[in-house]
Amino acid sequence: MTLELIDIAVQDSQSHPRLAGRVTGHVRAVLSEMLDGREQTHELSIPVWADIADGTSQSDIDLALMLKAAKIVARLKLSLQSPP
């Protein structure tokens, strides 16, 4: 089984209602899985958060949220790997 991240994008983001400097949102991740010679595509909506400094640009906020989601996907891939 191979699982690859083929697309990632921020769906939405907003300031946390109670924690100053924290942004929450959802990231759409598209994964491609090859299993028994067949390709399957999986679309996930991953809830994420990031602590952001004042004055951070929206593109940097989006990047921070996508990096959080990519780490979550990496942990998912690691947990799905077959033992040697």
mmCIF file of the N, C-alpha and C atoms, coordinates in Angstrom:
data_MODEL
# 
_entry.id   MODEL 
# 
loop_
_atom_site.group_PDB 
_atom_site.id 
_atom_site.type_symbol 
_atom_site.label_atom_id 
_atom_site.label_alt_id 
_atom_site.label_comp_id 
_atom_site.label_asym_id 
_atom_site.label_entity_id 
_atom_site.label_seq_id 
_atom_site.pdbx_PDB_ins_code 
_atom_site.Cartn_x 
_atom_site.Cartn_y 
_atom_site.Cartn_z 
_atom_site.occupancy 
_atom_site.B_iso_or_equiv 
_atom_site.pdbx_formal_charge 
_atom_site.auth_seq_id 
_atom_site.auth_comp_id 
_atom_site.auth_asym_id 
_atom_site.auth_atom_id 
_atom_site.pdbx_PDB_model_num 
ATOM 1   N N  . MET A 1 1  ? 0.838   -1.180 0.000  1.00 0.00 ? 1  MET A N  1 
ATOM 2   C CA . MET A 1 1  ? 0.000   0.000  0.000  1.00 0.00 ? 1  MET A CA 1 
ATOM 3   C C  . MET A 1 1  ? 0.880   1.239  0.000  1.00 0.00 ? 1  MET A C  1 
ATOM 4   N N  . THR A 1 2  ? 0.611   2.148  -0.910 1.00 0.00 ? 2  THR A N  1 
ATOM 5   C CA . THR A 1 2  ? 1.292   3.435  -0.906 1.00 0.00 ? 2  THR A CA 1 
ATOM 6   C C  . THR A 1 2  ? 0.248   4.527  -0.747 1.00 0.00 ? 2  THR A C  1 
ATOM 7   N N  . LEU A 1 3  ? 0.564   5.506  0.052  1.00 0.00 ? 3  LEU A N  1 
ATOM 8   C CA . LEU A 1 3  ? -0.336  6.614  0.327  1.00 0.00 ? 3  LEU A CA 1 
ATOM 9   C C  . LEU A 1 3  ? 0.445   7.897  0.117  1.00 0.00 ? 3  LEU A C  1 
ATOM 10  N N  . GLU A 1 4  ? 0.001   8.735  -0.818 1.00 0.00 ? 4  GLU A N  1 
ATOM 11  C CA . GLU A 1 4  ? 0.714   9.962  -1.156 1.00 0.00 ? 4  GLU A CA 1 
ATOM 12  C C  . GLU A 1 4  ? -0.197  11.169 -1.012 1.00 0.00 ? 4  GLU A C  1 
ATOM 13  N N  . LEU A 1 5  ? 0.339   12.255 -0.469 1.00 0.00 ? 5  LEU A N  1 
ATOM 14  C CA . LEU A 1 5  ? -0.373  13.524 -0.400 1.00 0.00 ? 5  LEU A CA 1 
ATOM 15  C C  . LEU A 1 5  ? -0.233  14.192 -1.765 1.00 0.00 ? 5  LEU A C  1 
ATOM 16  N N  . ILE A 1 6  ? -1.359  14.410 -2.462 1.00 0.00 ? 6  ILE A N  1 
ATOM 17  C CA . ILE A 1 6  ? -1.276  14.974 -3.808 1.00 0.00 ? 6  ILE A CA 1 
ATOM 18  C C  . ILE A 1 6  ? -1.782  16.413 -3.880 1.00 0.00 ? 6  ILE A C  1 
ATOM 19  N N  . ASP A 1 7  ? -2.531  16.883 -2.868 1.00 0.00 ? 7  ASP A N  1 
ATOM 20  C CA . ASP A 1 7  ? -2.998  18.266 -2.870 1.00 0.00 ? 7  ASP A CA 1 
ATOM 21  C C  . ASP A 1 7  ? -3.326  18.663 -1.443 1.00 0.00 ? 7  ASP A C  1 
ATOM 22  N N  . ILE A 1 8  ? -3.083  19.936 -1.137 1.00 0.00 ? 8  ILE A N  1 
ATOM 23  C CA . ILE A 1 8  ? -3.387  20.456 0.185  1.00 0.00 ? 8  ILE A CA 1 
ATOM 24  C C  . ILE A 1 8  ? -3.737  21.928 0.030  1.00 0.00 ? 8  ILE A C  1 
ATOM 25  N N  . ALA A 1 9  ? -4.805  22.367 0.711  1.00 0.00 ? 9  ALA A N  1 
ATOM 26  C CA . ALA A 1 9  ? -5.240  23.761 0.616  1.00 0.00 ? 9  ALA A CA 1 
ATOM 27  C C  . ALA A 1 9  ? -6.048  24.125 1.852  1.00 0.00 ? 9  ALA A C  1 
ATOM 28  N N  . VAL A 1 10 ? -5.962  25.383 2.253  1.00 0.00 ? 10 VAL A N  1 
ATOM 29  C CA . VAL A 1 10 ? -6.740  25.872 3.385  1.00 0.00 ? 10 VAL A CA 1 
ATOM 30  C C  . VAL A 1 10 ? -8.182  26.086 2.939  1.00 0.00 ? 10 VAL A C  1 
ATOM 31  N N  . GLN A 1 11 ? -9.130  25.496 3.669  1.00 0.00 ? 11 GLN A N  1 
ATOM 32  C CA . GLN A 1 11 ? -10.546 25.694 3.379  1.00 0.00 ? 11 GLN A CA 1 
ATOM 33  C C  . GLN A 1 11 ? -11.065 26.959 4.051  1.00 0.00 ? 11 GLN A C  1 
ATOM 34  N N  . ASP A 1 12 ? -10.718 27.130 5.323  1.00 0.00 ? 12 ASP A N  1 
ATOM 35  C CA . ASP A 1 12 ? -11.156 28.309 6.071  1.00 0.00 ? 12 ASP A CA 1 
ATOM 36  C C  . ASP A 1 12 ? -10.212 28.533 7.234  1.00 0.00 ? 12 ASP A C  1 
ATOM 37  N N  . SER A 1 13 ? -10.180 29.767 7.717  1.00 0.00 ? 13 SER A N  1 
ATOM 38  C CA . SER A 1 13 ? -9.396  30.090 8.905  1.00 0.00 ? 13 SER A CA 1 
ATOM 39  C C  . SER A 1 13 ? -10.033 31.287 9.598  1.00 0.00 ? 13 SER A C  1 
ATOM 40  N N  . GLN A 1 14 ? -9.880  31.295 10.921 1.00 0.00 ? 14 GLN A N  1 
ATOM 41  C CA . GLN A 1 14 ? -10.418 32.386 11.709 1.00 0.00 ? 14 GLN A CA 1 
ATOM 42  C C  . GLN A 1 14 ? -9.633  32.494 13.007 1.00 0.00 ? 14 GLN A C  1 
ATOM 43  N N  . SER A 1 15 ? -9.682  33.671 13.620 1.00 0.00 ? 15 SER A N  1 
ATOM 44  C CA . SER A 1 15 ? -9.037  33.854 14.917 1.00 0.00 ? 15 SER A CA 1 
ATOM 45  C C  . SER A 1 15 ? -9.778  33.026 15.954 1.00 0.00 ? 15 SER A C  1 
ATOM 46  N N  . HIS A 1 16 ? -9.028  32.483 16.882 1.00 0.00 ? 16 HIS A N  1 
ATOM 47  C CA . HIS A 1 16 ? -9.641  31.711 17.954 1.00 0.00 ? 16 HIS A CA 1 
ATOM 48  C C  . HIS A 1 16 ? -10.495 32.661 18.796 1.00 0.00 ? 16 HIS A C  1 
ATOM 49  N N  . PRO A 1 17 ? -11.699 32.245 19.197 1.00 0.00 ? 17 PRO A N  1 
ATOM 50  C CA . PRO A 1 17 ? -12.578 33.158 19.923 1.00 0.00 ? 17 PRO A CA 1 
ATOM 51  C C  . PRO A 1 17 ? -12.079 33.566 21.312 1.00 0.00 ? 17 PRO A C  1 
ATOM 52  N N  . ARG A 1 18 ? -11.221 32.761 21.954 1.00 0.00 ? 18 ARG A N  1 
ATOM 53  C CA . ARG A 1 18 ? -10.777 33.083 23.309 1.00 0.00 ? 18 ARG A CA 1 
ATOM 54  C C  . ARG A 1 18 ? -9.266  33.218 23.457 1.00 0.00 ? 18 ARG A C  1 
ATOM 55  N N  . LEU A 1 19 ? -8.487  32.589 22.593 1.00 0.00 ? 19 LEU A N  1 
ATOM 56  C CA . LEU A 1 19 ? -7.029  32.608 22.741 1.00 0.00 ? 19 LEU A CA 1 
ATOM 57  C C  . LEU A 1 19 ? -6.409  33.598 21.750 1.00 0.00 ? 19 LEU A C  1 
ATOM 58  N N  . ALA A 1 20 ? -5.896  34.680 22.268 1.00 0.00 ? 20 ALA A N  1 
ATOM 59  C CA . ALA A 1 20 ? -5.259  35.682 21.410 1.00 0.00 ? 20 ALA A CA 1 
ATOM 60  C C  . ALA A 1 20 ? -4.016  35.082 20.757 1.00 0.00 ? 20 ALA A C  1 
ATOM 61  N N  . GLY A 1 21 ? -3.818  35.387 19.479 1.00 0.00 ? 21 GLY A N  1 
ATOM 62  C CA . GLY A 1 21 ? -2.647  34.908 18.767 1.00 0.00 ? 21 GLY A CA 1 
ATOM 63  C C  . GLY A 1 21 ? -2.788  33.514 18.189 1.00 0.00 ? 21 GLY A C  1 
ATOM 64  N N  . ARG A 1 22 ? -3.949  32.907 18.345 1.00 0.00 ? 22 ARG A N  1 
ATOM 65  C CA . ARG A 1 22 ? -4.161  31.567 17.796 1.00 0.00 ? 22 ARG A CA 1 
ATOM 66  C C  . ARG A 1 22 ? -5.186  31.642 16.670 1.00 0.00 ? 22 ARG A C  1 
ATOM 67  N N  . VAL A 1 23 ? -4.887  30.934 15.582 1.00 0.00 ? 23 VAL A N  1 
ATOM 68  C CA . VAL A 1 23 ? -5.782  30.851 14.437 1.00 0.00 ? 23 VAL A CA 1 
ATOM 69  C C  . VAL A 1 23 ? -6.201  29.392 14.289 1.00 0.00 ? 23 VAL A C  1 
ATOM 70  N N  . THR A 1 24 ? -7.481  29.176 14.036 1.00 0.00 ? 24 THR A N  1 
ATOM 71  C CA . THR A 1 24 ? -7.993  27.833 13.800 1.00 0.00 ? 24 THR A CA 1 
ATOM 72  C C  . THR A 1 24 ? -8.552  27.767 12.389 1.00 0.00 ? 24 THR A C  1 
ATOM 73  N N  . GLY A 1 25 ? -8.698  26.573 11.877 1.00 0.00 ? 25 GLY A N  1 
ATOM 74  C CA . GLY A 1 25 ? -9.267  26.428 10.540 1.00 0.00 ? 25 GLY A CA 1 
ATOM 75  C C  . GLY A 1 25 ? -9.329  24.976 10.121 1.00 0.00 ? 25 GLY A C  1 
ATOM 76  N N  . HIS A 1 26 ? -9.616  24.795 8.848  1.00 0.00 ? 26 HIS A N  1 
ATOM 77  C CA . HIS A 1 26 ? -9.687  23.467 8.252  1.00 0.00 ? 26 HIS A CA 1 
ATOM 78  C C  . HIS A 1 26 ? -8.842  23.455 6.982  1.00 0.00 ? 26 HIS A C  1 
ATOM 79  N N  . VAL A 1 27 ? -8.118  22.365 6.810  1.00 0.00 ? 27 VAL A N  1 
ATOM 80  C CA . VAL A 1 27 ? -7.281  22.179 5.624  1.00 0.00 ? 27 VAL A CA 1 
ATOM 81  C C  . VAL A 1 27 ? -7.799  20.966 4.869  1.00 0.00 ? 27 VAL A C  1 
ATOM 82  N N  . ARG A 1 28 ? -7.952  21.123 3.563  1.00 0.00 ? 28 ARG A N  1 
ATOM 83  C CA . ARG A 1 28 ? -8.383  20.020 2.695  1.00 0.00 ? 28 ARG A CA 1 
ATOM 84  C C  . ARG A 1 28 ? -7.130  19.321 2.185  1.00 0.00 ? 28 ARG A C  1 
ATOM 85  N N  . ALA A 1 29 ? -7.040  18.033 2.468  1.00 0.00 ? 29 ALA A N  1 
ATOM 86  C CA . ALA A 1 29 ? -5.908  17.235 2.004  1.00 0.00 ? 29 ALA A CA 1 
ATOM 87  C C  . ALA A 1 29 ? -6.445  16.128 1.103  1.00 0.00 ? 29 ALA A C  1 
ATOM 88  N N  . VAL A 1 30 ? -5.836  15.968 -0.060 1.00 0.00 ? 30 VAL A N  1 
ATOM 89  C CA . VAL A 1 30 ? -6.222  14.907 -0.982 1.00 0.00 ? 30 VAL A CA 1 
ATOM 90  C C  . VAL A 1 30 ? -5.087  13.892 -1.007 1.00 0.00 ? 30 VAL A C  1 
ATOM 91  N N  . LEU A 1 31 ? -5.442  12.638 -0.715 1.00 0.00 ? 31 LEU A N  1 
ATOM 92  C CA . LEU A 1 31 ? -4.470  11.558 -0.675 1.00 0.00 ? 31 LEU A CA 1 
ATOM 93  C C  . LEU A 1 31 ? -4.779  10.560 -1.779 1.00 0.00 ? 31 LEU A C  1 
ATOM 94  N N  . SER A 1 32 ? -3.731  10.030 -2.370 1.00 0.00 ? 32 SER A N  1 
ATOM 95  C CA . SER A 1 32 ? -3.870  8.989  -3.370 1.00 0.00 ? 32 SER A CA 1 
ATOM 96  C C  . SER A 1 32 ? -3.297  7.712  -2.778 1.00 0.00 ? 32 SER A C  1 
ATOM 97  N N  . GLU A 1 33 ? -4.077  6.639  -2.863 1.00 0.00 ? 33 GLU A N  1 
ATOM 98  C CA . GLU A 1 33 ? -3.667  5.363  -2.298 1.00 0.00 ? 33 GLU A CA 1 
ATOM 99  C C  . GLU A 1 33 ? -3.613  4.310  -3.393 1.00 0.00 ? 33 GLU A C  1 
ATOM 100 N N  . MET A 1 34 ? -2.522  3.574  -3.430 1.00 0.00 ? 34 MET A N  1 
ATOM 101 C CA . MET A 1 34 ? -2.397  2.460  -4.366 1.00 0.00 ? 34 MET A CA 1 
ATOM 102 C C  . MET A 1 34 ? -2.495  1.191  -3.535 1.00 0.00 ? 34 MET A C  1 
ATOM 103 N N  . LEU A 1 35 ? -3.550  0.411  -3.784 1.00 0.00 ? 35 LEU A N  1 
ATOM 104 C CA . LEU A 1 35 ? -3.794  -0.793 -3.023 1.00 0.00 ? 35 LEU A CA 1 
ATOM 105 C C  . LEU A 1 35 ? -4.214  -1.898 -3.971 1.00 0.00 ? 35 LEU A C  1 
ATOM 106 N N  . ASP A 1 36 ? -3.431  -2.955 -4.012 1.00 0.00 ? 36 ASP A N  1 
ATOM 107 C CA . ASP A 1 36 ? -3.705  -4.104 -4.884 1.00 0.00 ? 36 ASP A CA 1 
ATOM 108 C C  . ASP A 1 36 ? -3.837  -3.682 -6.352 1.00 0.00 ? 36 ASP A C  1 
ATOM 109 N N  . GLY A 1 37 ? -2.994  -2.758 -6.783 1.00 0.00 ? 37 GLY A N  1 
ATOM 110 C CA . GLY A 1 37 ? -2.990  -2.327 -8.177 1.00 0.00 ? 37 GLY A CA 1 
ATOM 111 C C  . GLY A 1 37 ? -4.078  -1.339 -8.547 1.00 0.00 ? 37 GLY A C  1 
ATOM 112 N N  . ARG A 1 38 ? -4.904  -0.936 -7.591 1.00 0.00 ? 38 ARG A N  1 
ATOM 113 C CA . ARG A 1 38 ? -5.964  0.034  -7.859 1.00 0.00 ? 38 ARG A CA 1 
ATOM 114 C C  . ARG A 1 38 ? -5.640  1.338  -7.139 1.00 0.00 ? 38 ARG A C  1 
ATOM 115 N N  . GLU A 1 39 ? -5.955  2.437  -7.815 1.00 0.00 ? 39 GLU A N  1 
ATOM 116 C CA . GLU A 1 39 ? -5.732  3.749  -7.202 1.00 0.00 ? 39 GLU A CA 1 
ATOM 117 C C  . GLU A 1 39 ? -7.045  4.279  -6.644 1.00 0.00 ? 39 GLU A C  1 
ATOM 118 N N  . GLN A 1 40 ? -6.985  4.755  -5.405 1.00 0.00 ? 40 GLN A N  1 
ATOM 119 C CA . GLN A 1 40 ? -8.137  5.379  -4.769 1.00 0.00 ? 40 GLN A CA 1 
ATOM 120 C C  . GLN A 1 40 ? -7.734  6.762  -4.304 1.00 0.00 ? 40 GLN A C  1 
ATOM 121 N N  . THR A 1 41 ? -8.657  7.691  -4.380 1.00 0.00 ? 41 THR A N  1 
ATOM 122 C CA . THR A 1 41 ? -8.410  9.051  -3.921 1.00 0.00 ? 41 THR A CA 1 
ATOM 123 C C  . THR A 1 41 ? -9.267  9.313  -2.690 1.00 0.00 ? 41 THR A C  1 
ATOM 124 N N  . HIS A 1 42 ? -8.646  9.907  -1.675 1.00 0.00 ? 42 HIS A N  1 
ATOM 125 C CA . HIS A 1 42 ? -9.330  10.224 -0.424 1.00 0.00 ? 42 HIS A CA 1 
ATOM 126 C C  . HIS A 1 42 ? -9.213  11.722 -0.174 1.00 0.00 ? 42 HIS A C  1 
ATOM 127 N N  . GLU A 1 43 ? -10.320 12.377 0.105  1.00 0.00 ? 43 GLU A N  1 
ATOM 128 C CA . GLU A 1 43 ? -10.311 13.800 0.416  1.00 0.00 ? 43 GLU A CA 1 
ATOM 129 C C  . GLU A 1 43 ? -10.660 13.960 1.892  1.00 0.00 ? 43 GLU A C  1 
ATOM 130 N N  . LEU A 1 44 ? -9.752  14.609 2.637  1.00 0.00 ? 44 LEU A N  1 
ATOM 131 C CA . LEU A 1 44 ? -9.928  14.797 4.072  1.00 0.00 ? 44 LEU A CA 1 
ATOM 132 C C  . LEU A 1 44 ? -10.070 16.274 4.394  1.00 0.00 ? 44 LEU A C  1 
ATOM 133 N N  . SER A 1 45 ? -10.861 16.588 5.392  1.00 0.00 ? 45 SER A N  1 
ATOM 134 C CA . SER A 1 45 ? -10.937 17.933 5.940  1.00 0.00 ? 45 SER A CA 1 
ATOM 135 C C  . SER A 1 45 ? -10.366 17.847 7.348  1.00 0.00 ? 45 SER A C  1 
ATOM 136 N N  . ILE A 1 46 ? -9.204  18.465 7.558  1.00 0.00 ? 46 ILE A N  1 
ATOM 137 C CA . ILE A 1 46 ? -8.457  18.314 8.797  1.00 0.00 ? 46 ILE A CA 1 
ATOM 138 C C  . ILE A 1 46 ? -8.562  19.598 9.622  1.00 0.00 ? 46 ILE A C  1 
ATOM 139 N N  . PRO A 1 47 ? -9.111  19.524 10.845 1.00 0.00 ? 47 PRO A N  1 
ATOM 140 C CA . PRO A 1 47 ? -9.134  20.705 11.706 1.00 0.00 ? 47 PRO A CA 1 
ATOM 141 C C  . PRO A 1 47 ? -7.734  20.968 12.259 1.00 0.00 ? 47 PRO A C  1 
ATOM 142 N N  . VAL A 1 48 ? -7.281  22.208 12.158 1.00 0.00 ? 48 VAL A N  1 
ATOM 143 C CA . VAL A 1 48 ? -5.923  22.565 12.589 1.00 0.00 ? 48 VAL A CA 1 
ATOM 144 C C  . VAL A 1 48 ? -5.937  23.898 13.329 1.00 0.00 ? 48 VAL A C  1 
ATOM 145 N N  . TRP A 1 49 ? -4.835  24.173 14.021 1.00 0.00 ? 49 TRP A N  1 
ATOM 146 C CA . TRP A 1 49 ? -4.646  25.466 14.667 1.00 0.00 ? 49 TRP A CA 1 
ATOM 147 C C  . TRP A 1 49 ? -3.173  25.819 14.622 1.00 0.00 ? 49 TRP A C  1 
ATOM 148 N N  . ALA A 1 50 ? -2.873  27.104 14.755 1.00 0.00 ? 50 ALA A N  1 
ATOM 149 C CA . ALA A 1 50 ? -1.482  27.572 14.801 1.00 0.00 ? 50 ALA A CA 1 
ATOM 150 C C  . ALA A 1 50 ? -1.422  28.842 15.634 1.00 0.00 ? 50 ALA A C  1 
ATOM 151 N N  . ASP A 1 51 ? -0.348  28.996 16.382 1.00 0.00 ? 51 ASP A N  1 
ATOM 152 C CA . ASP A 1 51 ? -0.112  30.237 17.108 1.00 0.00 ? 51 ASP A CA 1 
ATOM 153 C C  . ASP A 1 51 ? 0.621   31.194 16.171 1.00 0.00 ? 51 ASP A C  1 
ATOM 154 N N  . ILE A 1 52 ? 0.086   32.407 16.056 1.00 0.00 ? 52 ILE A N  1 
ATOM 155 C CA . ILE A 1 52 ? 0.555   33.376 15.072 1.00 0.00 ? 52 ILE A CA 1 
ATOM 156 C C  . ILE A 1 52 ? 0.921   34.686 15.761 1.00 0.00 ? 52 ILE A C  1 
ATOM 157 N N  . ALA A 1 53 ? 2.022   35.297 15.347 1.00 0.00 ? 53 ALA A N  1 
ATOM 158 C CA . ALA A 1 53 ? 2.422   36.606 15.869 1.00 0.00 ? 53 ALA A CA 1 
ATOM 159 C C  . ALA A 1 53 ? 1.586   37.706 15.219 1.00 0.00 ? 53 ALA A C  1 
ATOM 160 N N  . ASP A 1 54 ? 1.422   38.805 15.928 1.00 0.00 ? 54 ASP A N  1 
ATOM 161 C CA . ASP A 1 54 ? 0.703   39.954 15.365 1.00 0.00 ? 54 ASP A CA 1 
ATOM 162 C C  . ASP A 1 54 ? 1.373   40.411 14.077 1.00 0.00 ? 54 ASP A C  1 
ATOM 163 N N  . GLY A 1 55 ? 0.571   40.764 13.088 1.00 0.00 ? 55 GLY A N  1 
ATOM 164 C CA . GLY A 1 55 ? 1.091   41.276 11.830 1.00 0.00 ? 55 GLY A CA 1 
ATOM 165 C C  . GLY A 1 55 ? 1.491   40.206 10.831 1.00 0.00 ? 55 GLY A C  1 
ATOM 166 N N  . THR A 1 56 ? 1.226   38.940 11.125 1.00 0.00 ? 56 THR A N  1 
ATOM 167 C CA . THR A 1 56 ? 1.560   37.853 10.203 1.00 0.00 ? 56 THR A CA 1 
ATOM 168 C C  . THR A 1 56 ? 0.635   37.924 8.987  1.00 0.00 ? 56 THR A C  1 
ATOM 169 N N  . SER A 1 57 ? 1.194   37.770 7.807  1.00 0.00 ? 57 SER A N  1 
ATOM 170 C CA . SER A 1 57 ? 0.402   37.845 6.580  1.00 0.00 ? 57 SER A CA 1 
ATOM 171 C C  . SER A 1 57 ? -0.500  36.623 6.444  1.00 0.00 ? 57 SER A C  1 
ATOM 172 N N  . GLN A 1 58 ? -1.572  36.780 5.670  1.00 0.00 ? 58 GLN A N  1 
ATOM 173 C CA . GLN A 1 58 ? -2.514  35.678 5.471  1.00 0.00 ? 58 GLN A CA 1 
ATOM 174 C C  . GLN A 1 58 ? -1.836  34.493 4.788  1.00 0.00 ? 58 GLN A C  1 
ATOM 175 N N  . SER A 1 59 ? -0.906  34.757 3.877  1.00 0.00 ? 59 SER A N  1 
ATOM 176 C CA . SER A 1 59 ? -0.215  33.646 3.206  1.00 0.00 ? 59 SER A CA 1 
ATOM 177 C C  . SER A 1 59 ? 0.652   32.863 4.191  1.00 0.00 ? 59 SER A C  1 
ATOM 178 N N  . ASP A 1 60 ? 1.268   33.546 5.164  1.00 0.00 ? 60 ASP A N  1 
ATOM 179 C CA . ASP A 1 60 ? 2.053   32.841 6.177  1.00 0.00 ? 60 ASP A CA 1 
ATOM 180 C C  . ASP A 1 60 ? 1.156   32.061 7.136  1.00 0.00 ? 60 ASP A C  1 
ATOM 181 N N  . ILE A 1 61 ? -0.020  32.596 7.444  1.00 0.00 ? 61 ILE A N  1 
ATOM 182 C CA . ILE A 1 61 ? -0.988  31.886 8.282  1.00 0.00 ? 61 ILE A CA 1 
ATOM 183 C C  . ILE A 1 61 ? -1.437  30.619 7.564  1.00 0.00 ? 61 ILE A C  1 
ATOM 184 N N  . ASP A 1 62 ? -1.772  30.749 6.275  1.00 0.00 ? 62 ASP A N  1 
ATOM 185 C CA . ASP A 1 62 ? -2.187  29.583 5.497  1.00 0.00 ? 62 ASP A CA 1 
ATOM 186 C C  . ASP A 1 62 ? -1.084  28.530 5.464  1.00 0.00 ? 62 ASP A C  1 
ATOM 187 N N  . LEU A 1 63 ? 0.151   28.963 5.289  1.00 0.00 ? 63 LEU A N  1 
ATOM 188 C CA . LEU A 1 63 ? 1.283   28.031 5.262  1.00 0.00 ? 63 LEU A CA 1 
ATOM 189 C C  . LEU A 1 63 ? 1.414   27.306 6.601  1.00 0.00 ? 63 LEU A C  1 
ATOM 190 N N  . ALA A 1 64 ? 1.272   28.029 7.706  1.00 0.00 ? 64 ALA A N  1 
ATOM 191 C CA . ALA A 1 64 ? 1.370   27.405 9.030  1.00 0.00 ? 64 ALA A CA 1 
ATOM 192 C C  . ALA A 1 64 ? 0.276   26.359 9.221  1.00 0.00 ? 64 ALA A C  1 
ATOM 193 N N  . LEU A 1 65 ? -0.944  26.664 8.775  1.00 0.00 ? 65 LEU A N  1 
ATOM 194 C CA . LEU A 1 65 ? -2.038  25.699 8.897  1.00 0.00 ? 65 LEU A CA 1 
ATOM 195 C C  . LEU A 1 65 ? -1.809  24.477 8.017  1.00 0.00 ? 65 LEU A C  1 
ATOM 196 N N  . MET A 1 66 ? -1.303  24.700 6.801  1.00 0.00 ? 66 MET A N  1 
ATOM 197 C CA . MET A 1 66 ? -1.027  23.565 5.916  1.00 0.00 ? 66 MET A CA 1 
ATOM 198 C C  . MET A 1 66 ? 0.098   22.687 6.457  1.00 0.00 ? 66 MET A C  1 
ATOM 199 N N  . LEU A 1 67 ? 1.112   23.303 7.079  1.00 0.00 ? 67 LEU A N  1 
ATOM 200 C CA . LEU A 1 67 ? 2.198   22.520 7.676  1.00 0.00 ? 67 LEU A CA 1 
ATOM 201 C C  . LEU A 1 67 ? 1.680   21.654 8.824  1.00 0.00 ? 67 LEU A C  1 
ATOM 202 N N  . LYS A 1 68 ? 0.782   22.204 9.638  1.00 0.00 ? 68 LYS A N  1 
ATOM 203 C CA . LYS A 1 68 ? 0.168   21.409 10.704 1.00 0.00 ? 68 LYS A CA 1 
ATOM 204 C C  . LYS A 1 68 ? -0.569  20.210 10.114 1.00 0.00 ? 68 LYS A C  1 
ATOM 205 N N  . ALA A 1 69 ? -1.356  20.450 9.068  1.00 0.00 ? 69 ALA A N  1 
ATOM 206 C CA . ALA A 1 69 ? -2.111  19.366 8.437  1.00 0.00 ? 69 ALA A CA 1 
ATOM 207 C C  . ALA A 1 69 ? -1.167  18.340 7.819  1.00 0.00 ? 69 ALA A C  1 
ATOM 208 N N  . ALA A 1 70 ? -0.088  18.783 7.203  1.00 0.00 ? 70 ALA A N  1 
ATOM 209 C CA . ALA A 1 70 ? 0.872   17.862 6.594  1.00 0.00 ? 70 ALA A CA 1 
ATOM 210 C C  . ALA A 1 70 ? 1.509   16.968 7.661  1.00 0.00 ? 70 ALA A C  1 
ATOM 211 N N  . LYS A 1 71 ? 1.768   17.514 8.848  1.00 0.00 ? 71 LYS A N  1 
ATOM 212 C CA . LYS A 1 71 ? 2.313   16.702 9.935  1.00 0.00 ? 71 LYS A CA 1 
ATOM 213 C C  . LYS A 1 71 ? 1.299   15.652 10.386 1.00 0.00 ? 71 LYS A C  1 
ATOM 214 N N  . ILE A 1 72 ? 0.023   16.027 10.424 1.00 0.00 ? 72 ILE A N  1 
ATOM 215 C CA . ILE A 1 72 ? -1.025  15.084 10.794 1.00 0.00 ? 72 ILE A CA 1 
ATOM 216 C C  . ILE A 1 72 ? -1.099  13.957 9.766  1.00 0.00 ? 72 ILE A C  1 
ATOM 217 N N  . VAL A 1 73 ? -1.022  14.311 8.480  1.00 0.00 ? 73 VAL A N  1 
ATOM 218 C CA . VAL A 1 73 ? -1.047  13.304 7.414  1.00 0.00 ? 73 VAL A CA 1 
ATOM 219 C C  . VAL A 1 73 ? 0.177   12.390 7.529  1.00 0.00 ? 73 VAL A C  1 
ATOM 220 N N  . ALA A 1 74 ? 1.336   12.956 7.846  1.00 0.00 ? 74 ALA A N  1 
ATOM 221 C CA . ALA A 1 74 ? 2.547   12.141 7.995  1.00 0.00 ? 74 ALA A CA 1 
ATOM 222 C C  . ALA A 1 74 ? 2.378   11.131 9.138  1.00 0.00 ? 74 ALA A C  1 
ATOM 223 N N  . ARG A 1 75 ? 1.769   11.560 10.253 1.00 0.00 ? 75 ARG A N  1 
ATOM 224 C CA . ARG A 1 75 ? 1.525   10.623 11.362 1.00 0.00 ? 75 ARG A CA 1 
ATOM 225 C C  . ARG A 1 75 ? 0.530   9.549  10.950 1.00 0.00 ? 75 ARG A C  1 
ATOM 226 N N  . LEU A 1 76 ? -0.473  9.919  10.171 1.00 0.00 ? 76 LEU A N  1 
ATOM 227 C CA . LEU A 1 76 ? -1.447  8.951  9.674  1.00 0.00 ? 76 LEU A CA 1 
ATOM 228 C C  . LEU A 1 76 ? -0.763  7.903  8.800  1.00 0.00 ? 76 LEU A C  1 
ATOM 229 N N  . LYS A 1 77 ? 0.077   8.373  7.866  1.00 0.00 ? 77 LYS A N  1 
ATOM 230 C CA . LYS A 1 77 ? 0.797   7.441  6.986  1.00 0.00 ? 77 LYS A CA 1 
ATOM 231 C C  . LYS A 1 77 ? 1.671   6.493  7.796  1.00 0.00 ? 77 LYS A C  1 
ATOM 232 N N  . LEU A 1 78 ? 2.350   7.026  8.809  1.00 0.00 ? 78 LEU A N  1 
ATOM 233 C CA . LEU A 1 78 ? 3.233   6.215  9.645  1.00 0.00 ? 78 LEU A CA 1 
ATOM 234 C C  . LEU A 1 78 ? 2.441   5.153  10.404 1.00 0.00 ? 78 LEU A C  1 
ATOM 235 N N  . SER A 1 79 ? 1.270   5.513  10.891 1.00 0.00 ? 79 SER A N  1 
ATOM 236 C CA . SER A 1 79 ? 0.478   4.541  11.653 1.00 0.00 ? 79 SER A CA 1 
ATOM 237 C C  . SER A 1 79 ? -0.128  3.464  10.754 1.00 0.00 ? 79 SER A C  1 
ATOM 238 N N  . LEU A 1 80 ? -0.289  3.759  9.460  1.00 0.00 ? 80 LEU A N  1 
ATOM 239 C CA . LEU A 1 80 ? -0.874  2.783  8.527  1.00 0.00 ? 80 LEU A CA 1 
ATOM 240 C C  . LEU A 1 80 ? 0.159   1.858  7.885  1.00 0.00 ? 80 LEU A C  1 
ATOM 241 N N  . GLN A 1 81 ? 1.437   2.158  8.051  1.00 0.00 ? 81 GLN A N  1 
ATOM 242 C CA . GLN A 1 81 ? 2.480   1.319  7.458  1.00 0.00 ? 81 GLN A CA 1 
ATOM 243 C C  . GLN A 1 81 ? 2.476   -0.044 8.116  1.00 0.00 ? 81 GLN A C  1 
ATOM 244 N N  . SER A 1 82 ? 2.664   -1.046 7.296  1.00 0.00 ? 82 SER A N  1 
ATOM 245 C CA . SER A 1 82 ? 2.742   -2.414 7.804  1.00 0.00 ? 82 SER A CA 1 
ATOM 246 C C  . SER A 1 82 ? 4.053   -2.612 8.544  1.00 0.00 ? 82 SER A C  1 
ATOM 247 N N  . PRO A 1 83 ? 4.048   -3.409 9.613  1.00 0.00 ? 83 PRO A N  1 
ATOM 248 C CA . PRO A 1 83 ? 5.316   -3.698 10.286 1.00 0.00 ? 83 PRO A CA 1 
ATOM 249 C C  . PRO A 1 83 ? 6.232   -4.499 9.355  1.00 0.00 ? 83 PRO A C  1 
ATOM 250 N N  . PRO A 1 84 ? 7.542   -4.315 9.514  1.00 0.00 ? 84 PRO A N  1 
ATOM 251 C CA . PRO A 1 84 ? 8.489   -5.009 8.610  1.00 0.00 ? 84 PRO A CA 1 
ATOM 252 C C  . PRO A 1 84 ? 8.430   -6.514 8.720  1.00 0.00 ? 84 PRO A C  1 
# 
